[in-house]
Amino acid sequence: MVPRPLIVILLMMPLLTGGCDRQSNAPEQANAATSAPLPDGVPTDAARIPAGPEAMGVIDRSHKGEAASDLQFIDPAGKPVTIAAFAGKPVLLNLWATWCAPCVAEMPTLDGLAERLDGKLTVLAVSQDLEGAAKVDPFFRNAQFKRLQPYRDPQAALSIAYQANLPTTILFDSQGREVWRMLGGVNWAGDTATALVDEAR
């Protein structure tokens, strides 16, 4: 019998090898003409963010209305939690990892968004680092974010469930239904990002 950790690593290999590197080109892809082909694996009904200095990701609305995953991840206190625990206001779920350069690059503006919309939006930055707290806690200590907290998913269960390359950010409405998902890094300080987040009710 194959040990469970090995199964998780084998399942994650396509995401680890193809995900973050491909998404690191997201700014170039987002600024390309809208007639250019979308990246591999992106549904044809995904739409590019309008060109401009804020345009860094590809938005995918093909899962609109789907319920949030009920998979557990680890909260900052080390206890299991699900997205449903945050029902009642919109949730922005950010799947990231310390080894993913575009993920790390967008974190300060994501923290700024969490601060600006505190009380109106819950921002969950859930690390997909397989090493868990050993990688994530030092990263957060060094970053000194004002609002982001170190949520962890060391089994990378959410990335597997959402078939997500990193970074991927998913907006859920206050009832836990998906509004859109963003494939690639984003400048969350920009007007475009704020308008997109405002779509959630």
N, C-alpha and C positions, 0 to 999 in steps of 0.2 A: 504494500500500500504506500502511495506517495504521501509524505507528510504535508499537512495543510499549509504551512508557510511556503513550501516549495511550490504548491499549486498556485498560491496567490502571486508569487514572483513570476511564474510562467505566464499567468493570465495578464500580468502587468507589462510584460516585455514589449508588446507592440505599442503600448501607450508611452512607455519610457523611452523607447528608441525613436519613435516617429512623431511623438506629440509635441513636446516643448520646442524642439528644433524647428519643426515646420511652422509653429505659431510665432516663432521669433521673427518671421518675415511678415507678420500681420500688418504692420504699418504700411509697408509697400503694397501689399495686397489691397488694403482698404482704400488706398489713394489711387489705385489703378482705375481705369475706365470701367463702368458698370457692365460693359459688354464682355470684359475679360472673364475667363472661366473661374469658378470658385475653387478653393482648395479641395483636394481629395477628401471624400467623406462628408462634405457639407451638402445638405439637401438643396435641391434646385430652388426651393422656395425660400431659402435664406437670402437675406438682403444685405448689401453693403451699407455701412454707415456713410452718409454724405462726405465727400472729399473735404479735406481741411486739416488744420493742425490737430484737431481732436480725433480724427478718424484713425482708429487703430485696430478695430476688430471687425468681425463679421457677425451680424445678428441673425439668429435663426428663430423663426416663429412657428416652425412646423410641429412643435410639441405643445402649442398653446392649449390651455385647459386641462392638461394632464395633472394628476395629483402628484404632490411631492413624494419622494421616496420615504418609506418608513424605516429605512436602515438606520442603525445606531452609529453614532460617532462619539468622540470623547470631548466633554466640556473642559473648561480651564481648571476645574476642581478635580478632574480625573474621573468624572462620573459619566455613564452612558446617557445620551440624549438623542432626540430625533428632531427633524424640522417641525413636526407637529407641535412640539413644546413651545414654539414661538408664534403660534396662530393668534390672530387678532389684529395684526398689522403686517404690512408687506415684509418679505424676507429677501435679502440679496445674498445668495449662496455663492461664495467664491472658492473654487477648487484650485489649489496652488501647491507649490513645493519649494523648499529652500534652494534646490539645485536648478530651478527653472528661472532663467534670467528675465524673461518678460513678466513672469509672476512677481518677482521681487521688485521690478521696476515700477509696477502699478500700485504696489502696496501703500506708499505714502498718500497718493491721491484717493485710494479707497478708504484709508483712515480719515482723510479730510471729509469725504462724503458721509461717512458714519457720524462724524462730529456735527456736520451741518444739518443732517436729518435725524439727529438723536431724538427719540420719542415718536418719530413718524415711520422709521424704517429700521429693521434689524439687519445688520450686516454680519454675516457669518463667514469668516475666512477659515476654511477647513483645510489644514495641511494634509497632503497625500504622501508625506515622507514616511517611508517604511520604518525608519528608525524612531519615529514618534517624538516624544518629549526630548530625547537626547539631541535632536537637531532643532526642534521648533522652539523650545524654551530659550536657548541662548540667542537665537535669532530675534525673538521678541524683546529680550533684555537689551540687546544692542540697538534695536530700532526705536524703542521707547514710544510706541504708538499711544495716541490719546484715547482712542475708542476700540480699536481692534483687539480681540482677545485670542489666545492660542487654542483654538479648537483643533482636534487631531483625528485623523482617520488612518491609523497605521496599517490597516488591511487594504487601504485604497478601495474600499467597497463602493463608495459614491462614484469614483471615477469609472469603475467597472460598470456600475448600474446605469450611469448616464453615457457610457461609451465616450468619455470626455478626454480630449487632449488638454494639456495644461498650457496656459490658464483657460478655464471655462468659468463663466459667471452666469448664474440662473436667477431670474427674478420670479418670485412667487407672490401672488396677491394675498390679501388678509385671510382668505379661506384655504390657502395652501395649494392653489392651482397655478401652474406655470403660465407666465406671461410671455417671456422670451428667454433665450440663452445667448450669451455673447461668447464667440469663439475667438480667443486671442486677447491680448492686453488692451487696456483702455486708459485714457486719461480721464479719471473719474471727476476731475475738477472742472471739466468743460461743460458748456451749456448743452451739448448734444447728449452727454451722459445723464445730466440732470433731467432733461426732458424725457428720456427713455425710462428712467426710474419713476417718474411721475405717472407713467401709464398704469402702475399698480394701484389698486384701491383696497 
